[in-house]
Amino acid sequence: MTIIMLIISIMFLLPFVWMLSTSFKIETDVFKFPIQWIPERWNGFNNYKEVWFGDNPFYIYYWNTIKVTVCTTAISVTVSALAAYGFSKVNFRLGNFLFLIVLATYMVPAQAILVPQFIIYRKIGLFDSHLGLILLGSFSVLGTFMLRQFFMGVSNELVEAAKIDGAGHWKIFWRVVLPIVKPAIATYGILRFIWTWNDYQNPLIFLRSDHLLTIQLAMQKFTTINGEFYSLIMAAAVSAILPLVIVFIIGQKQVIEGIALGGVKG
Amino acid sequence: MSASTEVKTSEIVKPAPKKRQSKNVNNENWVGVAFVSPMLIGVSILVLLPILATFILSLADWSFITNISQLKWVGLQNFVDLFQDKIFLRSLMNNAIFMLTVPICMIISLFLAIAIDRNVYFKSYFKVAFFMPYISSVVAIAVVWQVLFHPSLGPINQFLMSLGIDNPPKWIADPNFALVSIMFIQIWISIGFNMIIYLAALQSIPRDLYEAADIDGASAWVKFKNITLPMVSPTTFFLLITGIISTFKVFDLISVLTKGGPMHSTSMIVWNLYDTAFVNLDIGHSSAMAVILFFIVFAITLIQWLGQKKWVNY
């Protein structure tokens, strides 16, 4: 059984193996058949040098992506955690009603509101800017909903006890509740990081200037320009995927548990 | 002595909580609003306002490049046009075909999950391996598959030719195979997600159910049919619904691989919407498509709410 599963999983991963090995080949060896899984002639250094420091240097796009992804993740986690606390631990009038409104917007497909968002962005000058892109990913209903579930798991007696001690809501949020739900925050943070890093649709529509492009768009542009240089394209693909693989392997437990727990989907 | 002081203190203390409470309630309202307001403001400007605008613009005839004063109200004409538009109907049809990926992917994922659940060794390796495509960027994956599917030089067709198949399909370049190729990639990407959810469901099935079945001498198939399948039915329903919703949002793969071609064979509703809005600059028709997309997703979500309880088979 284990052997069969191992074979299936290796076949499943073959496209990645092919991508990695091709990224180290010289161009004329790319389509040699039978496939050279381990390149006979190595050209990895030049391929990656061309991708990272060539005419369309990836380090610029990498920096853009890191900037957008880190800011989006930080803001989104903050906004969602605040809202989740408000909706679960503060007993206020309209609270349930406002939560229903927020929840209802979850049904709206992102693609159904692209055109008005585009018009608004043009009007208020957020089009073609990183700030605009960051704001688009910062108000996640999914994140609020997910964190609210965890916040509700924190016992209300703890909150009441803190209140009797004279702590205000801000202090309770910061000192009492947040430390308890840290793992949930980490899970959501990692998921948001992955989704933002991989986002293709929003940058495609809301960015135009070449120097602002994120890695996903750069990847596509690179493919268009270097059409027939498949070894270069594969080196670019490896570069685009690698950071996520690292984040995923480090945060593997959180990601898989988070996905399984909430059944969440970007 | 002590009694009178007790009375005294209680007299003094009693009215106080009332006052504090009303002040507290007032205070709680403000604090609550303060905590949720960033989210509310963001959602209002970036989601609620735009969805209203989408509904309004779907009744208009307007192009991006002209001034707003050129906008003409045409009632439901945009919707009438769409249902006579061959490309749009083709896109809807393709979406319907694409839905097939959901059950296929779920069946494969369930069997993989069962196999991994039984396995003692390499559990976390398998989880990571099958999850890899899901966390990888769609653009990079699409580009890799584009080369793998290359009609003459691609490894897949070279392999097929070495097996003696002289005229292998041209995959994404062939109108008859393009949609199937993209469906294949979509299944490959989604297996990890489905599998992880199924694994969690499998792990929550009480072991004694299987032990009891073992005592009764039930075969593996009977156990699968009578224990596993009913116990994971809520998960199945959840995956089916979210899977179907996500097929209506497929965009990245199409945009990178085929741009709806060849001959509109891979055009789907979101691609069609994007093309109409941002290439043809036709706001009215693209907004009408957005409204249709909204109602499709809305209807499926409604089914989810109604069906949630009925589909739990135990």
Interface residues (C-beta under 8 A of the other chain):
Chain A: M1 T2 I4 M5 L6 I8 S9 F12 L13 P15 F16 W18 M19 T22 F31 F33 P34 I35 T78 V79 S80 L82 A83 Y85 G86 F87 V90 N91 F92 R93 L94 G95 L98 I101 V102 T105 M107 V108 P109 A110 Q111 A112 I113 L114 V115 P116 Q117 F118 I119 I120 L135 L136 S138 F139 V141 T144 G168 H169 F173 I194 W197 N198 Y200 Q201 L204 I205 I215 Q216 M219 Q220 T223 Y230 I233 M234 A236 A237 V238 A240 I241 L244 V245 F248 I249 Q252 V255 I256 I259 A260 L261 G263 K265
Chain B: E28 N29 V31 G32 V33 A34 F35 V36 P38 M39 L40 G42 V43 I45 L46 V47 L48 L49 P50 I51 A53 T54 L57 L112 A115 I116 R118 N119 V120 Y121 F122 S124 Y125 F126 K127 V128 A129 F130 F131 M132 I135 S136 S137 V138 V139 A140 I141 V143 V144 W145 V147 L148 H150 L153 G154 P155 Q158 F159 S162 W188 I191 F193 I196 I197 L199 A200 F238 L239 T242 I245 S246 F248 K249 F251 D252 S255 V256 V270 L273 Y274 A277 F278 I283 S286 S287 A290 V291 L293 F294 V297 F298 T301
